[in-house]
Amino acid sequence: MARHKFAVGAEVRLLSRAGLSPVAAETYRVITLLPAMDLSPQYRLRNDELGQERVSKEDNLSWVPTDATEPSYEG
């Protein structure tokens, strides 16, 4: 089973915005870890400011830079 890279509460950005509305949020917070699809873990995401939720596979997400250093995962 694939391991999730992002934890609940992590701030992420969608890499591909294909098919999304121009007013779709830029960044989201991980609210739930979901089972993998096509060997890529999935996440339920929420942007509280715009009240938007969506599901995305991990290979379409990147970290949002913060004051804290990005966690490092070594295999």
Summary of the structure (lengths in Angstrom):
residues: 75
radius of gyration: 12.2
end to end distance: 14.1
largest distance: 37.1
contacts: 158
relative contact order: 0.29
helix: 4%
strand: 43%
